[in-house]
Amino acid sequence: MAESGDWGGNSVASTSKKQKGGIFTQVGNFLKSLWPGTSSKKDGQNTGTMTEKQSGIKSGASMECETAEEEREQCPSRGRGIGDVVHGPGTDPSGEIHHDRDSSNKESSSLIQGADVTPTFSELVTQWSDCQLFQLTTFYLERLKQVIEEEVEHLSFMMKREECFNEQEHGSVAELLVKGNRRDSSTLFLSLVMVNGNRARRVMWESFVKMQNELPKLDKILKEIQELGPDPQEYMNITRRLTELPFHMEDVQQKHKENLRAQTETLSVNTILMNEKVKDFLLLDRYVELTIISSVRDRTLVEYELLARGRDLEEWQEKHLRGKLEKIRTDQLFHSSFSRSKSGSVSSASVAGFPGIGKTTMVQKIVHDWATGKIYPHFQFVFSFKFRDLNTIDCSINLRQLILHRYPYFGNMLGEVWKNPEGLLFIFDGLDEFKGRIDFADSRRDTEPQHQCPDPESRCEVSDIVYSLIQHKLLPGCSVLVTTRPTALHLLEKAEISVRAEILGFVGEERKEYFTRYFEDQTVAAAVFQHVKENEILYTMSYNPSYCWILGLTLGPFTQTHWDPQRVPKTITQLYCYFIYNILKNHGREIENLREVLLRVGQMAFTGVAEKNIVFTDEDLIKYNLQPSQFLSGFLMELLEREGSAQSVVYTFPHLTVQEFVAALAQFMTVDRGDITTLLIEAHGMTDGRFEVFLRFVAGLSSPRAARILEEFLGQFPHQTICRVSDWVKEEVKRQAGNTKSKAGQRRLLNTMHYLFESEQTLGSLETLSFRGLRLTPIDCAALSYAIRPCDTIKDLDLESCRIQCEGLQRLGPVLHKCQHLRLGNTDLGDSGVKLVSAALRNPDCKIQRLGLNSVGLTDSGAKDLVSALSTIPSLTWLDLGFNSLTDQSVPPLRVLILNHPRLEPIRLKGNKFSPNGEQELSVPQEPTSGLNPDLETRISWNTKVTAQWNPCPLLSTPTFPGPPQL
């Protein structure tokens, strides 16, 4: 037991051992002892037996628990274990720990549920044994890495203060933080805690209790443990219940893995730039990891609002940055701390995501990784189905037939497969495409015989089979994964699902990696990504893999010839013009009346937009005099659909935005359809947003740059339509600018700003723009900046509570100096964002007179630069710096600012962190300047009410500079 005692004892003992090697070497050696390497390829492809890695975890936990037991026998007074406080789980009055899992679970449960008052987490920590704390730390280790990132330095300092870390260890953690490697820092921190033994782990969990209110993700984990108990043995040792795969089944498992590997190793990509319609790539060469979060919103979203999805995505990312969302990997969907629930270790998972976000490709990667032995080795068999294919089954069927239809080589071996349901994973992709009825809220499924599917041999509807598997009524113990669009999530509300994840798409460097993998020539990849990154609209679109696909198809050809920045698309409309241009150029030779056919496709697309229809039938094609062809397949994808007992083919555009663009193009080019102005007014008046993106495309087609792209195939764009659309856009901007009292009015004004941006028009002047309380994305800020740029002066720009953050303010940076009244309060700008405001103040043409920067996260560091910039603006008459984080360090520069700006009345400083002496020093100057009012008390507002005496903006129902929110 001496060897295990090296890493199971106190920090003093472990520190002496570590002197034989560096910190990182010792940590590495410990991790090898805990997770002794990865299995070989042969082992990975083997079966349901426990892998070397898993047995390492098991033996590591056992060894640590034995160490804790031995230490207690030798030194019962050391630490604060269960025996020191109560006769808790697995102990007797002597303090000896008994490793009986059933009894431990029972006692643990009674500690939580049996008491009259639920104990606090702090009380529970004192009751848990060292063995339990070791198991908890091991079980939650991966999640803790991201949970503690924001406060790892504070935690490390607390460990050093409690003498669990030495100076060198704390310094190593801090060094990684200085280099910006937060994840590496948190990983090292946790590794050191594990190396340093029982007391270090106990101190860490006690520190977690003190910090749980500061770290929402940590608070979530602690509440999970408080609810479910401290013993995760059921989840950590799931493989103990798996029987070894019988010898006679190894051949069929090997054949199954080889078959799945062959099916999934290739990724087929549609292309319109080559002679072939589809090009195949190796999955591992093209696949980019998606960002997936472990929670999902449960509300219906408007699928076709391209940019609204971008706003929703950014809102989720903001929450993640604030620490409320946890990332989850595809190998954590099952048998991990995320799937721990009251119902036991058996779990079902759902993954939601918008169209084109990568759900199906993610499923392909999961199956491929299992088949190659990379993930989920405890699953002996994985069966994957698409709901789209299940739609073709219109008769009763049993699970045996369903599997044999897709995997016929199982033959009569399925009876053996059913014997170990814990080793099975079923995947169902695309619930939103399923034509059958699955309603988990319908209790009749559990009582009516015709809906019951008790065993794999029972014949029933496909929907009943899926329902029974998810609800663990069929093959109880198996795991199920379902993917769906958000619009079908309501069907799963009552389902027994323990993990409900959502794909966010590409975040940060993942976008760049997509283009790096998309183009073989890295020079081309770098040029395309740089252009996308520099264009706010294109960059925001690129969170979605399907948008990246369109960007790659469209921008790629520009790199094959001379890269002319003037020809590269700058707006969404221009991007889609090139997308259609490439279809016409590569697949239009077979069509005689190319223009006429395209316009007929566009008329069908417009009907679909108007009626919220994205699926078209042969009858629709006949109605618009269209026939399936190589050319038409450039626009429409064929899908199989079940109609009664027969199969039929239906059609859909590759993405809804393509449908909207073709619809806009048809309306724009059809001269004899009447006054297009009437269409614009009616579409703009729709309140459900169905025409929002369509209208942006119509406005964009009025731009000469957009028209020139398609004139080669479609002829000259009608001049009368161009003029009418341009006039309507300008008039609509002016009309909506005076109607921003309501959120709906603000949203309409914002939409017209996008119309203006897409059409590349400019307005001579805009006096007042108010978006107070309306969330603005970087794309919105780019459109707003474009509208303001040609203006000489903006009297009032109100962006208070718009949550624009630093990224959005960067887009507005070039025009901020044009505003006389600039309000940016209640936005998370921070010092970096305020620095952009300081740059505007230093502009020689700066016109800012009144400036609101309340509740923007300003600190003393940022205030120093801001005050320096403000000193160059003698015309400044009003300043709000309330509810920031200013301390007495900012008093001297603020006092100088007040003394040197006699017209500055008042300056609001309420809600900062000044001491009474600091407030006094600001209120009464020590050296009043001759000619200035020495009584600064009247020039500084410490109250919540606004004391400025000037007329508020007539378009607002609230004062121009309202007081801060009541705290």
N, C-alpha and C positions, 0 to 999 in steps of 0.2 A: 504493500500500500504506500510505500514511500514515494514511488514514482508518481502516482496520482496525486499525492499530497503536494507536489510541486506547484500544481496549478489549481489546487482545490483549497489551499490554505489562505492565510492572511496576506496582506500586501507586503509586509516586511519580509516574510519568507520568500515570496515570489520575487521580490526585488533583488534579493541576494543571488537568486538563481540567474536572473536576467543579465547580470554583469558579465556572464560568459559570452554574450553576444549582443548585437545591437537590438534596439526595440523592435524594429521591423522584422529582424530575423527571428526573435523570440515569438512575436505574434504569428509569423508565418508558420513556425513549428507547431504552435498551439492549434492553429486552424487545421493543419494537416492531421493532428491527432483527433480533432473533432470531426472533420470531414476528410477522410483519408483518400483524397484524389477522386477523379472521375473514373467511371467504369470504362473498360475497353469497348471497342466497337462490338466485339463478340458478346460481351456481357450485356451491352445495351440492347442487343437485338434478341436476347434470350427470353424470355418470359415473365411470369408472374412471380418469380423468386425475388427475395430481397437483394438489392444491389449492395456493393461494397460501401458506397456512400451512405446508404440508409443504415446499414449495420453499424457504420461508424458513429452515426448519431445515437443509435440505440446504446452502443457500448459506452460512448462518451457520457451519456446521461446516467447510465448505471454506475460508471466509475465515479462520477462526481457525487452521486447520492451516497455511495459507499464511503467516500472521503468525508462527506459531511457527517455521516454516522460515526465514523471513527473519531473525528475531531470532538464530537459531543461527548463521547465516552471518556476521552482523555481530559477534556476541559469543559465541563457542563456549564460553567458560568460565562463562557465566552460567547459573544454575539447575543442576538435576541431571537431565538428560534421559538418554535411552537411550545416546547416544554418550559420555556421561561415565562410564558404568559398564561396560556390555558392548556388544558389537555386536549389539543386540537387533533386534526387529521393525522392518522398514522403514528400516534405517540401513546405512551403509557405514562403514568406519573413519574417514572424515572427519567423521562426525556428520551427514551430510546425510540428511534424511528422505525416503523414497520412499513415495508414496501408492499402493502396489499392495496392494489389499485381500487378495487371495489369499495373497500372500507374507507379509503382515503376520499374517494369521490362522495361517498355518503356523508362522511363527517364534514367535508368542505361545504357540501350543499346545505347541511344543517346550520353551519355557521352563518350562512347568508340568509337562508329562508326561515330558520327556526326561531330566530330572535324576534322579540317584539319590535325592536327598532333596527333597521338595517344598518350594520356597522359601516363606518366611513372607510374609504380605501386605506387611509393611514392606519386605522385600527387593524385592518385585514393584513397589511404588510407585516405587522408585528406578530401575527399569528401563523404566518407561513414558514415552513421549514426551508433550510438552505437548499435542499433538494428541489422543492417546488419552485423556488426563485431561479434556480439553474434551468429548470425545464421551461419556465415562462420566458426567460431571457432568450433561450435557444429557439423557442417556438416563434417569438415575435421579432427575432433578430433582423430579418430583412425589412420589415415594416419600420422598425425603430430607426434604421439608417436614414430614411427620409423624414421621419417624424421629428427627430432632434436636430436637423440641419441648422435651423435658425438660431438655436440656443446652445450649440455644442460647446462653444467657448465658455459660457456661463457654467454649464454642467461640469466641464473639465476643471474649472476653478474650484467648484464645490468639492469635487473629488480630491483635489490637491489639498484643500483646506482640511478635509477629514483624514488626510494622510493615506488615502487610497491610491493616489498618484504621486510619484516623486516629481521633482522639478523638471527632469529631462522628459518624462512622459507628457506632462502638461505642455511643455515647450514644443514637443513634436506635433501635438494636436493644434496648437496655436499657429505653428509655422505653416501648416497646410491651409489654414483659414486665410492667412495673409496672402498666400498665393492664389486665393480664390477657389480652392478645391474643397468646397463644403462637404460634398458627398464622401470624398476620401477622408476628410477629417472626422466625420461621424462614424465611418467604418473603422478607422483606427481607434477612436474613443471606445467603441463597443468591444473591439478586440482586446484592448487593454483591460477593460472591465472583466472580460471572461478570463483573461490570463491571471489577473490579480486575485481571483478567488472569491470566496463566499461573502466576506465583509464588503468587498467592493461592489458586488451585485446588490447587496442589501442597501448600501448607502445610495446606489444609483436609483433604485426604486423609491426610496424615501425622498430623494431629490425630485423624482418625477411627480410625486404627490404635491410638493411645494410649487411646481411649475405648471401643473395641468391647466390652469386657467389662462396661461400665456400661450400654450400650444394646443390648439383645437384638435389636431390629429392625435396627440398624446392623450388628451381628455377622452377621446372616443375609445382608445384602446383600454384605458383604465376602467371605463364604464362597462366595456365588454367583459373584462375579467371579473369585475364586481358582480355582474349579472350571471356569468356562466361558471365562475369558480376558478381557482388557481391551478387546476390540474389538467393540462392539455394532453395527457397520455393517450386518450382516445383518438386524438387527431395526429399526434406525433408518430404513433406506432400503428397506423392503419394497416401497414403491410403485414403485421403479425397475424391478422385474420385471413390473409390470402393463402389459400392452399397452393402448394407447388404445382406448376402446370404439369399434368400427366404427360409421360413420355410420348404416348401415342398421339398427343395433340400438338407436339412441337412442330411437326411438318406443316400442318395447316396454318399454324400461327406464322411460321416463316413465309409460307406462300402468301398469306394475307398481307404481311408487311412488305413483301416484294411488290405485290400488286399495288398497294397504296403508294409506295415510293415511286413506282412508275407513273401512277396517275397524277402525282402532285409535284414531281421534280421539274416540270415545265410550266412556265407561265405564258399564256397566250395573250398577246397584246394586239388590239385592233389598230390598224394603221391606214392612213389615207395618202401617205406620201410615197408608197412603193407600189409595185405591180401586184403584190400579194395583199389580200385583204387582212390577213392575220399573220403576225410574225411571232415565233416562239423563242423564248429566252429561258435560261435556267432560273428557277425560282430564287435560288440563293444569290444569284447575280443581280437580280432586280429588286428583291424584297427590302423594304425599309421599315423598321419597327415603328409602329403607330403608338401614339400616346393614348393610353386607356386609363380611365379613372374608375375607382371602385364604387361609385354611386351614380345615380342617374335621375334626371328630373322626370316627373311623371305628368306630362301635360302635352296636349296636341300642338304640334308646330306646323306652320305653313311651309310645306315642302319646297315650293318653288321660289321662295324669297332668298335668292342667292346671297345677297349682302346681309340680310337679316340673320342668316345662319352664321355669317362671319361675326356679327355682333353678339349672338348667343355664345359662340365659341369663346370670344374674348372675355365675356362676362364670366364664363366658367374658369378661364385661365386666371382671371383676377382673383377669384375665390381660392384657386389653388395656390397662387402666390401669397395670399393672406393666410394660408395654412389650413384651409378647411377641406381640401380634397386630397385624396391619396392616389398615387399612381399604382396600377396593378399590372403585372406582366401576365402573359398568356399562360405561363406555367404555374401561376398562383390562383387560377380560377377554381381549382379543386384541391382538397386536402392541404389547405394552408390556413393561416390564421384568419384570412379574409372569409373563409367558408365555415368558420366555427359558428355553430348555432345550437339552440336548445334541442333541435330535432336530432342531434347526433352528427356523426362524421359524414353520413350520406348527404350528398348535396346535388342540387341542380343550379345552373348558372345561366344568366341571360346577358347578352352583349348587344346594346343598341347603338345605332349610328345612322347618320343621314345618308341619302343616296350617294353612291360613289365614294364613301368614306373609307372603304376597304374591308368590309365585313367578310365577304366571300374569300378574298385573298388571305385574310387572317385565318379563316377556317382551314384553307389549303395549307398554310404554314404550320398550324397546329398538328394536322394529320401527318404532314411530312416529317415534322420533328419527332412525333411519336414513332413513326415507322422506322426512323433512323436511330432510335434509341436515345434521343436527346432530352425528352421530357416524359413525365408520367410513366415511369417504368412499372409502377404497380398496376397499371391497366394492362390486362392481358390481351384485350381486343377492343378496337375502336371501330365503330360503324357510323359512317357519315352519309347523310341524305340531304337533298335540297327539296324544300317544300314545292318548288316549281315542278320538279319531277313527280312528286307525290300527287299533284293535281291530276295526273293522267290516270290514276287508279280510281275507277268509279264503281267498284264492287267490294263486298266484304272480303277481308283478307286477314291472315294472322301474322304475327311477328316473324315466324319461321319463313313463311313465303316471302315476306317483305325483304328479309335479309338475303335469301337465296336468289331472289330476282336480281339483286345487285351484286351479290358475292356468291355465285353458284358453286364455287369450289368447296364450300363448307359441307355440302352433302348432308350425310346423316350425323355429322359431328356436333350439330348445334345442341343436341341434348346434353352433351358434356359441358358446353359453354354456359348453359343456363345454371349449372350447379354452383357457379361462383359469380353471382351478380356483382359483388363488390369490385371485381376485376374488369367490369364493362363500362365503356363510355359511349353514349349515343349522342351524335351531333345532328341538329336539324337547323339548316340555314335558310333564312328568309321567311319568317312567319308572316310578314306583311303580304307575301305573294300567295299564301295558302287560300284556296277556295273553300275548303271545309270549315266547319264551325267548331272552334275551341273556346269555350267560355268557362274559365275556372271558377266563376262566381255562380255557375249553375249547379245547384246541389242535386239536381235530378240525375246527374251522371253517376253519382255514388249509390243511387237507390234503384234506378230503372235497369232491368236486366239487359236491355238492348244496348246500353251504353257501357256495360261493364266488360273489362278485358282482364280476367283474373290470371291468365297464364299465356305463355307464348304460342300455345296451340289453339287458343280460342279465336274464332273468326269474328271480326267486328270491323267498324269503319276505321279508316286510317286516322281520323281525328281522335277516336277513342284510344287507339294504340299510343299516340303521342301524349295524350292527356294522362293515361295510366302510367306511362314511364316517368313523366315529370312529377307526378304525385306519388310515386313510389308504391303504386298499387300493383303494378306489373314489374316483375323482377326487382322487388324491394332490395335496396342496397346498391343498385347501379347508379351511375352519374349521367346527367344529361346537360348538354349545352344547346341553347337556342339563340339564334341571332335574329334581329328584326330592326326595321325602321322605327323611329320614335312614335309614328302614328299608330302602330299596332301594340304599343306597350300596355294599353289599358286591358288587353286580353290576358295579360299575365299578372294583373294586380293581386288576385287571390291565389296564385300558384305558389307551391312550396319551393320557393327559390331562395337560396341563401346568399348568392352573389348577384347583384344587379349592376353591371358595369356599363360604361358608355365610352365609345371611341371618340376622342377629340380630334384625331387626325394628326397632321404633322405640326410639331411645335419646335420652335427654335431651329437648331441645326439639322433637324430631320428634313426640313424643306430642301436645304442645300444638298443633303445626301441623296434625295430623290433624283435631282438633276445630274448629280455625279454618276449615279448608276444608270440613268436613262441614256446618256450619251457616252459612246465609247471614247470619243475624243474629248479629253478633259479640258482642252482649250475652249471647245464649243460649250461644254457644260458650264465653265466659269463665266463665259460671256453671257449666256442665257440667264443664269441665276443672277448675275450682277444687274442685268436689265430689269428682271422681275423685282429684285430687292429695291431698286431705285424708284420703281413705280408703285405708289401706295396701294392702288386698287389691285394690281396684279399680284402683289405680294400677299395681301390679305386673302385673296382667292386661293393661294397656294397651300392653305392648310388642308385642302381636300385633294386626295390623290387623283380623282377624275379631272379636276381643274388643272392639276399639274400635267396630266396627260395631254390635255388640250394645249396648254402652254408649250409643252415640248414639241408637239406636232406642228404648232403654228410658228414658233420662234426659231426652230431648228434650221429651216431653209435659209434664213437670213445669214447664218454663219457660213454657209457653203459658198457664198459670193461675198462681195464687199459689204462689210457691215456699215450700213448707212443709218445713223441714229434718227434721221428725219423720216425714214421709211418704217422703222420699227414701231409697232402699235403702242400707243400711249393710253388708250382707253379700252374699256371692255368691248365696246362696239367695234373698234378697229381690230381687236384681237379676233373676234368672231367673224369679221369680214375676211380675214386671212384664212381662218379655219374653213369657211365655205369656199373661198377661192381655191384652196388646195383640193377640195373634193371636185369642184368643177374642172380643174385643170387635169387631174389624174384619172377621173372616172366619167367625164362628160362626153367623150368622143363618140360613144355609142348612141347618144341621143341627138336627134335632129333639131327639135324645137327645145333647146336647153332652157331658155328663159321661161317659156310657157310651162314646162314641166315643173321647174323650181317654184314658180308662183302658185301652181296648183298644190304642191306640197305645203307651201306656206299658208294657203287658205285653209287646208285641213288642220294645220298646226294652230292657226288662229282660233278656229272653232274649238279645238281642244283647250286652249288657254281660257277662252271665254266660259266654257262649260266645265272647267277643272277636270279635264280628261287627258290622261297621258298614254292610254292604250287604244290602239286603232285596229280595226278588223278588216277583212277582205271587203266587206260591204262599204266601209269608209273609203277604201281605195277606189272601188268602183264608182262611188258617188262623186269623187273628184277626178274621175277618168285617169286613174293611175294604175300601172301594172308593175309587179315586182321585177326588178332588173338590177344589174350590177351597179348602175348609177344610183338607183333609189336606195340600195343597201348601204350607200355612203352616209345616208341620213337616218335610215330606219333599221333597227335591229329586230330580228325575228325571234319570237318566243312561242313555245308550245303551250297551249291552254286546253284544259278539259272542258268540253261542252257536252253534257249528258254522257253517252257511251262512246262518243267519238272524240278524236283529237283535232284541234284546229290550230292554225297559225295566227298569231296576233303580232302587232308591230308597235314599237315604241322608239322614240328618239334616244340616242345614247345618253343624253342628259336633258333635264327639263329646260335648262338655259338655252340649249341648242334649239329646242322647240320654240321657245319664246323669241329667239333671234330670227328664225325663219318666218315666224308669224309676223314679226315687225317688218321684215324685208318685203313680204308680199303686200302688206297694207301700204307701205311706202311707194312701191312700184306700180300699184294698180291705179292708174290715173282716173279711170272711168267709174270708180266706186263712189264718187260723190266727194263732198267736202271733208277732207281729213281732219279739219279743225273740230268738226262735230264728234268724230271718233275720239280725238284727244280729250275733249271736255268730258265725254261720257266715261271714258276709261279712268281718267283722273278722279272722277267723282265716286268711283267704287271704293267702299270703305274697308273691304276685306283684303286688299293688297294684291289681288290676283293679277292686276295689270302693272304693278310697280316696275318690275324688271323689263317688261315689254315696252313700257313708255320710255325707259332709259335708252333702250335700243332704237326706238323711233327717233328720239331726239338726237342720238348719236349718228344716225344715218343722214342727218342734215348737214353734217360736217363734210366739207370738200375732201378732206383726207380719206374719210371712210368711203365716199362715193368713188374716188379714183381707183380704189383697190378692186372693185367688182365691175367697173365699166367695161372691161375687156370682154366679159361674157354677157352682161345684162344690158349693155348700152348706157346711154346717158341717163342719169337720174332726173326725174321730172322737176324742172325749175320751179314750177308753181307750188309743188308740194314742199320743196326745200324752203321756200320763202314762208309758206304758211306755218310750217313746223317751227321755224326760227322765230317768227313773230309771236307764236303762242308761248314758246318757252320764255321769252323776255317779258311778255305781259304777265305770265303766271308768277314769275319771280317777284315782280313789283306788287302784284295783287296779294300774294301770300306774305310778303314782308310786313304788311300792315295788319296781319291777322294771326298774331302769335300769343294771344292770351290763354289759349288752351293747348294741351299737349297735342291734340289732333292738328291744330293749326301749325304748331311748330314742326310736326312731322311732315306736313304737306310742304312747308317752306324748305325743309331739308331735302325732300325729294326733288323739288324744283332746282335746288342747288346742284344736285346730281345731273339733272337734265341739262343744265347750263354747262357743267363740266364735260359731259359726253358730247355735246354739240360744239364744244370749243368756241363758244361765243363769250362776249364780255359785255358788261353793263357799265355805263358811264359813272353812275353813282349809286351808293346804297347808304342811307343815313343811319338807320337803326336796325340792328339784328339781335334778336333775343331768342336764346335756346335754353333759358334757365330751367334746370331740372331734367332736361332731356339728355339721355346718355348719348355721347358722340364717340364714334370710333375714329381711328386714324384715317380711314377712308373718308368719313364725314368731314373731318378737319381738312383733308386735302381738297375736297370739293368746296368747302367754305373759303379756304385760302385762295383758291382759284377765282372765286367770285369777288373777293375783296381786292385782289391784286391790282386791277386797273383803276380802282377808286383813289382819289386824292386824300379824302378824309372820311372816317367813319365816326359819327357822333357818339354812338353807343354800341358796344359789343358786349353782350351779357352772356357769359358762359359759366355762370355760377352753378354749382352742383351738377355739372355735365360729365364729371368723372373722366375727363379727357386724359389725365395722367401725362407723363413726360413725353411719351411717344406721339400722342396727338398734338401736344403743344409744339413739337418740332415741326410739324406740317404747317402750323400757323405762324411760326417764328418770323418769316419774311414780311408779314403784314401787321404784326402787333403794334408797331410804331405809328400806324395810321389812325389808331383809335384814340379819341379824346377821353371817353369814359370806357375803361377796361375792367371788367369784373371776372375774376377767376377763382373766387372763393369756393370753399368746400370741394376742392379737387385735390387729388393725391399727387401733387407736383413734386414735393420734396425739394431739397436744395438744388438738385440738378435741373428741375423744371423752372424754378425761380431764376436760375442762372440765364435761361433763355429770355425771361422777361427783362433781366438786367441788360442783356445784349440789345434788346429793342429800345430800352431807355437811353442807351448810348448812341443810338442812331442819330446822326445830325438832323434828320427830318422828323424826329420824334414829336408827336403831338399829344402825348398822354398828359392829362390834367388831373384825372381822378382814377385811382388805382385800388382795386379790392383784392387783397391777398389773405383774407382770413381763412383759417383752417386749411392750410395747404401743406402742412408738415415742415414749415420753415424753422431752421435751427440757427444758433449763433453764427455758425460757419457761413451759411447762406446769406444771413442778414448783413454780414460785413460787406459782401460784394454788392448786395442790393442797395444798401445805404450809399455806398460809393457811387453807384450808377444814378441813384435819385438825386444826388447832389449836383448833377449836371442838368437837372430839369427845373429851372427857376419858376416855370409856370405851374408846378404841381400845387394843387389846392386841397386835395383830399386823399387820405391814405388809411387803409384798414389792414392792420397786421394782427388782428385779434385771434385768439385761440390757436396760437402756434406754440413753439417750444423755446421761446426766447428767454434768456436768463440775464442776470446782471452783467454778463460779459458784453451784452449788446447795448447797455445803457450809454456808455460814452459816445459811440457813433450816432445813436438815435438823438442824444441831447444836442450834438452839433447840428444834425439835420434840422431839428426843430428851431434852433436859434437862427439858422441861416435861411430859413424859408418862412418869412413873415406871413405869406398868403396861405400857408398850410394849416387849415382849421377844419375839423379837428383831426387828430391822428388817433385811431382806435387801437388800444393795446390790451383790452380786456382778455382774460383767459390765458395769459402767458405765465411764465414761471419766475417773475421778478420777485425779489424779496421786498419787504416794506421799505427798506432803505433804498432799494433800486427805484421803486415807484416814487419815493420822495425826491430822489435826485433828478428824475425825469420831470417831475411836476414843478420844481423850483430850481431854476438854473443858478449856478454859482457866479457866473460871469455874464450877466445880460449884455447883449450888444446894444450900443447906442441906437436909439430910434426904434427898437423892437419892444413889443409888449413883454414886460418881465414876468407877468403873471401867466405862466404856462398851464396852470390848473385848468383854465378855460379852453386850452387848446389840446388837451389830452382827454380822451374819453375812456374811463374805466368802467362805464356802465354798459348794460346790454342794449340799451336803446340808441338809435342813431340820432346824432345831434347835428348832422350836416344840414344846412339850410339852403337847399337848392332844389329845383323842380325835378321830380322823378320822371323817368321815361314814360311818355303818354301811353305806350303800348303795354305797360305792365300793370297788373292789379295790386302789386306789392311795392313798397318803397324801393328806390333804386339800390340803396345799400342797406338791406335789412340787418337786424341784429342776428348774432349767431344763434344756433339752436340752443334751447334750454338744456343745460347739462344736469 
